[in-house]
Amino acid sequence: MKYNNRKVKNMFMQLKSLTKQLYKPTNDKYMMSYSRASVQKEFTIEELAKYNGIDGKPSYVAVDGIVYDVSNETSWKAGIHFGLSAGQDLTESFNNCHNKAEILDQLPKVGILKE
């Protein structure tokens, strides 16, 4: 199939424009959370509670609507971290104690929390 240079250039420009629209910054909390989650599994608060790090289960926590896997973090041994338990939405506790971006960017994202 032969391509006309003008057609290819137009297609490239359209793709570039669409990409900018898809990835433009937003202040909408839900959209920020959704776009940051690499895997889009949705957890209810009841489902999240099953991932408490007890009896060999993974340790998941939710912060700002995103569910993170903290199982491999030594500070979350057995699903407990300074009195906080995995399997919960820890947004308020986390935001009061940590520099959010620095820590969350290092954790695997496993989904989003349904409201």
Secondary structure, 3 states (H helix, E strand, C coil): CCCCHHHHHHHHHHHHHHHHHHCCCCCCHHHHHHHHCCCCCEECHHHHHCCECHHHCCEEEEECCEEEECCCCHHHHHHEECCEECCCECHHHHHHHCCHHHHHCCCCEEEEECC
